[in-house]
Amino acid sequence: MFNKILVPLDQSPIAECVLPHAAAFAKIYDAEVRLVHVLECPSPTDRYQPIDPLAWKFCKAEAEAYLNNVEDRFQQIGLAPKSILLEGQPAQAIVNYARSHAINLIMMSSHGKTGLSRWNVNSVVRKILQASSISSFIVRAYNPAVTDLEGLRYSRLLVPLDGSLRSECVLPTAETFAQRHQASLFLSHVVVKPEIPRQTPLEPDDIELIQRFVDRNMSAAENYFQRLLKRLTVDFIPRVLVSENIAISLHQLVEDEEVDLVVISAHGHSGHSQWPFGSLTSSFIEYGTTPLLVVQDLAQNELTLSRAEAAAQEIKGH
């Protein structure tokens, strides 16, 4: 599924927290890992700022030496990555390379050389996620698991499901990791309590109607997991929750079950092609605290361009 993995690095130790995860994925999928570093050019607003050719040459040599060093670390554990040196604006250069070279997974640290911040992912990572239309993996730099390239094992995986085929596109990946790492696999579904907007307390009939709705959907969820038991090749632990907020319940489940990898589809049954991610996936990107694998269920040509993207393309075309 993931045979070409792109790993952006900015020469900072904090960005290297993704490396053990990249090694784990490469070994499971026998994938080609491409280590990429972008030599940042001045932004368009600084285009008149002169570049010192000698300083640029030193920066390039330093970046090449850094990538060679990371290559050597992978080779010591039997992997043979390729080093890629790009020039330009980091996010756009990485997105362009990924699209033009059939990359099917981008693995990134949530933060890099600018350091940790109050934001759960930095601006470069956010731009790549929004623009790449490719499955992505995020490691939380403030909560790294291991530094040893061979020491990573996932032990507790969570897959949120809403009953749609879109949400199920992650199941083959989750099965593979559960088998190879002998990990516990949690499959979760949240039954949402229906909302009845009122300015006064609910009447008994309203409460009964809500409970009937919840009971019916609980029964449907339990039947759904029974059907999955017959389809999947690994055992799993079902978690059917009742809540008024899906995201809050699932984030709490991650904490309660000490989950160390969340695997989620970019969209669920209510997902729209106008956005690269559904609301639940966006919540895990912005507020999750564990490593996160987002499997993109839509191809690039199926996603609608935002107004900003369309305007940018129009300007470039003139």
N, C-alpha and C positions, 0 to 999 in steps of 0.2 A: 504493500500500500504506500509506504513512504520509502522510495528508493533513491531520492535525491534530496538531501537535507542541507539547508543553508544555515550557517551559524555566523551571524555578525559579531565582530569583536572590535573593541576600540582601544586595545592595549592596556586596559585597566583590569586589575585583579577582580574588581567587583563584577565585571561583565563575564568573567570566566566561570562563574557559578553554574553556567549552562553546560559546561563541557562534560561533566559526568553524565548528564541526561542525554546529550548528543551521542556519547559513546554507547549508552544503554540502547538507544533507538537503533544506532548503526548495527549493533551486533544482532539484535532481534530481527531486523529487516534486511540484513546484509546490504545496507545502504551505502551510497557514496556520500561522504561528508565534504562540504565545501566551506572552508573557513574564509570569511570575507572581511576585509578592512577597507574603509573608505578614507582616502586622503581628501580632507575637506577643502574644497575650493571656496574662495570668497563668494558670498551670496550675491544674487543679482543687484541688490542695493549697494553692494560694495565693489561693483565691477571695475571701478576706476582706481581701486586700491592696488598698487603694484605688488607683485610677488617676487621675492628674492629667489632667483634660480638656485643659488647655492643652498639656502635654507630648505628649499623644496626638495633638493636632491638628498640632503641629510635626512629629512623626514621620511622620504621614500625608502631609503636604505634601512632606516630604523624599523619601519613597518614590515619590510620584507624579513628582516632578522627575527622580529617578533613572531610572525606567522610561521617561519621555519622552526622556531623553538616549540610552538604549539604542535606543529606537525610531528616533531620528534616524540613528543609525549604520547600522541596517539599511536605512533608506530611501535612504541614500546609495549602496547597492549594488543598488537596485531591488527591495527586499523591503518588505512592508508588514505588520509584525507588529501584534498587539493587546496592550495592556497590561492586566493583571488584578491588582487589589489585593484581597487577601483578609485576613480577620482570624481568629485562632484559634491553635491549635497547628500549627506548620509542616507536619509530615508528614501529619497527619490532614486538614488543610485542602487540601493538594495532592492527596491521594488522593481525597477527596470530590469536588473539582472535576473531576479527570480522569475519574472514573466517570460523573458526571452530564452531562458535555459531550462524550462520545464521543471523548475523546482516544485516539489509537492509538500514540503514542510519547512517552515522557517522557525528556528529555535533561538530564543533570545532571553537575555537577562532583563529583568524589569527596569534596571538602572545601569548606568555605565560610568564613564570618567567624570561626569558632573556630580557624582555622588548620590547618596540617598536623599530623598526629599519627602515632603508630606504627601506627594502624589504617589498613587499605587504603581503607576507605570510612568516612565518619563516621556517627553514629547516625541522623541524619535521613534520609540516603540509604538506609541499610539498612532503615529502617522503610517508606519509600516502595516499595522493591523488594519487600519481603515482603508488603505489603498491597494494592498497586495492581492486580495481575493484568493488567498492561499491558506491552507491549514497552518495553524501557528501553535507554538508552545512557548509558554512564559514561565520563567523561574523567578520567584520572589527573591531579589538580591538581599533583602533584609532578613531572610529566613532560609539560608542555604542549607542543604541536607548534608552533603559530603564534598570533599575536595579531591579525593582519590578517584581517578577516572574509572577504576574497576570496582569501586566500593558501593555503587548505588544499587539499591533494591527497593522497588515499590512494594509495600506490604498491605495497603488498604486503599482500594480504588473506589471512586464514586461516579456513577453515571446517572444523571437526571434524565428521566423519560416522561414524555407527555402522551404516549400512545401513538404518536405519528411516526410514519416511516422516516421522516427527516431526522427526528431525534434518535432513531435506531441506527442511523448510519455509523455511529461510533462503536456499536457492539462488537464487530470483528476485532477492532483494535483493543478494546477492553478485554475481550476473551484472550487474545494473544498475550497481553501483559500479565493477566491473571495466571495463565498457564506457565509462562516462562519464569515468572518471579514468585510463583506459588502464593499469590496475594489474595486477600479477601476481596470479593467484588460485591459492592453494594449497588443495587439498582433502586432508585427512589422515584416515587410519584407523589405529587402533592394534590390533594383534593381541596379545591378552593371553596370556601363558604360563599354562597351568593350574597350579593349586596342589595339591600332594599333601602334606597335613600328615603329617609323620613326625618321629620323634625321632632317627632314624638317617639316614645319607646315602642318597640315592636309589640304587636298584638299576639296573643297565643297562636292564632292561625298563621301568622307570619313565621313565628318560630318553628311551628310544626312543618310548614312548607320548606323552610331552609333545611331542617333535619332530614326530611324525606329526600331532598336533593342530594345532601351529603351522603346519606346511606346508600342511595342508588349508585353514586359515583365511586364510593368505597367498594361496593360489590363489583363494579365494572373493573376497577383497578386490580382487585384480587384475582379476578378471572384472567385479566391481561397477564399478570405475572405467572399464573398457572400455565398459560399458553407458551410463555417465554421459556419456562422450565423444560418444555419438550423440544424447543428449538435450539437452545444454547448447548455448547459442549462442555461448559464448566458450571459448577454450582455457584449460586449467588445468594446474597442475603437481601430479601425484599424489604423495602421501607416505604410504607404507605402512610403519609402524613395528612392531617387536616389542618388547614391554616387559612387565614385571611390574606397572607402575603407569601407567595411562593419563594421569592428570593431569600427573605429573612429565614424562613424555615430550613432551606437548603444550606445556607451559610452556617446555621446553628448545627445542622446535622454533620457537616464537615468537622466542626469543632468537637462535637460530642463523640463521634466515631474515630477521631484522630486520623482522618483521611490524609494521605500524602500525595494523591494525584486525583484531580478531577478531570474527567473526560466528557466533553459536551459537544453537541452539534451546534453549528453557528446559528441555525434557525430551528424552530419547532413548528407545531401545526399552525400557529398564527403568524409565522414569520413572513415578511414581505421582501421582495427583491429591491425595494428602495434603500434598504440599509444592509450593510455587510454582516450585521449581527442582530439577533433578536434581543429583546429586553433582558431576558434571564442571562444569556451569554454575556451581554454588556455588563451586567451586574457582577458577574464573576471576574471579568477583566478588570473592572474598576475597583472592586472591593474584596476580591478573593485574597486569601493569604497563603494558599498552597500552590504548588506547580499546577499549571492548567494547560490541557491540550484541547484546542478548539478545532474541530474537523469541519472544514468549509463544505457545505452540501450543495452550494450553487457554483456554477462555472462563472468565470469573469464576464462572459457575454450575457449571462442571465441577470446580473446585477445592474440596477439602474444607476446611471451616473448622477451624482449630486449636482446641484446647481453650481457649486464652486468648481467641481471637476469639469463640468461642461464648459463653464466660462474660461477656465484655464486652457482647455484644449482649443477653444475657439481663438483665444489670443495667440497661441503658438502657431495656429494655422495661417495667421496673417503675416 
